[in-house]
């Protein structure tokens, strides 16, 4: 797994966990007393918020620096591999 994916995954999970905690706090806070907290509702709302956070992170995370540069480098590497393979094929057919 390359560094970009590791950094993105770490940042996305941290963001999702923070979102889950914030949603749980907000949902619990809407109850008048602790005995009236609807715990299944708290859990499902927090889990849904976490999933939505991860999906939103697919659009990009400002915490992960160098995203475009890393992707550009990978594209260049792939293009170079294809070019070299193509040249080798040309050499084999010529010779």
C-alpha positions as CSV (number, residue, x, y, z in Angstrom):
1,X,0.0,0.0,0.0
2,X,1.5,3.3,-1.0
3,X,2.0,6.2,1.4
4,X,-0.8,8.3,-0.1
5,X,-3.4,5.6,0.5
6,X,-2.1,5.0,4.1
7,X,-2.3,8.8,4.8
8,X,-5.7,9.1,3.2
9,X,-7.1,6.1,5.1
10,X,-5.7,7.4,8.4
11,X,-7.1,10.9,7.9
12,X,-10.5,9.6,6.7
13,X,-10.8,7.2,9.7
14,X,-9.8,10.0,12.2
15,X,-12.4,12.3,10.6
16,X,-15.1,9.6,10.7
17,X,-14.4,8.8,14.4
18,X,-14.6,12.5,15.3
19,X,-17.9,12.7,13.3
20,X,-19.3,9.6,15.1
21,X,-18.4,11.1,18.5
22,X,-19.9,14.5,17.7
23,X,-23.1,12.9,16.4
24,X,-23.4,10.7,19.5
25,X,-22.9,13.7,21.8
26,X,-25.5,15.7,19.9
27,X,-28.0,12.9,19.9
28,X,-27.5,12.2,23.6
29,X,-27.7,15.9,24.3
30,X,-31.2,16.1,22.9
31,X,-32.6,13.9,25.7
32,X,-33.9,15.5,28.8
33,X,-32.4,12.9,31.1
34,X,-29.9,10.1,30.7
35,X,-32.7,7.5,31.4
36,X,-34.6,8.8,28.3
37,X,-31.7,8.3,25.9
38,X,-32.7,6.1,23.0
39,X,-29.4,4.2,22.7
40,X,-30.3,2.3,19.5
41,X,-31.0,5.7,17.9
42,X,-27.7,7.1,19.2
43,X,-25.8,4.2,17.8
44,X,-27.5,4.1,14.4
45,X,-27.2,7.9,13.9
46,X,-23.5,7.9,14.9
47,X,-22.8,4.9,12.6
48,X,-24.6,6.5,9.7
49,X,-22.7,9.8,10.3
50,X,-19.4,7.8,10.2
51,X,-20.3,6.2,6.9
52,X,-21.3,9.5,5.4
53,X,-18.0,11.0,6.6
54,X,-16.1,8.3,4.9
55,X,-18.0,8.7,1.7
56,X,-17.5,12.5,1.8
57,X,-13.8,11.9,2.3
58,X,-13.7,10.2,-1.1
59,X,-14.0,13.7,-2.6
60,X,-10.7,14.6,-1.0
61,X,-9.2,15.4,2.3
62,X,-7.3,18.6,2.9
63,X,-5.3,16.8,5.6
64,X,-3.6,14.6,3.0
65,X,-1.0,16.7,1.3
66,X,0.4,16.1,-2.1
67,X,-2.6,14.1,-3.4
68,X,-2.4,15.5,-6.9
69,X,1.4,15.2,-7.0
70,X,1.3,11.5,-5.9
71,X,-1.4,10.6,-8.4
72,X,0.6,12.4,-11.2
73,X,3.7,10.5,-10.3
74,X,1.9,7.2,-10.4
75,X,0.4,8.1,-13.8
76,X,3.9,8.9,-15.1
77,X,5.3,5.6,-13.8
78,X,2.5,3.7,-15.5
79,X,3.0,5.6,-18.8
80,X,6.7,4.9,-18.6
81,X,6.1,1.2,-18.1
82,X,3.7,1.1,-21.0
83,X,6.2,3.0,-23.2
84,X,9.1,0.6,-22.3
85,X,6.9,-2.4,-22.9
86,X,5.8,-1.0,-26.3
87,X,9.4,-0.4,-27.3
88,X,10.4,-3.9,-26.3
89,X,7.6,-5.3,-28.5
90,X,8.7,-3.1,-31.4
91,X,12.3,-4.4,-31.0
92,X,11.2,-8.0,-31.0
93,X,9.0,-7.6,-34.1
94,X,11.8,-5.7,-35.9
95,X,14.5,-8.3,-35.1
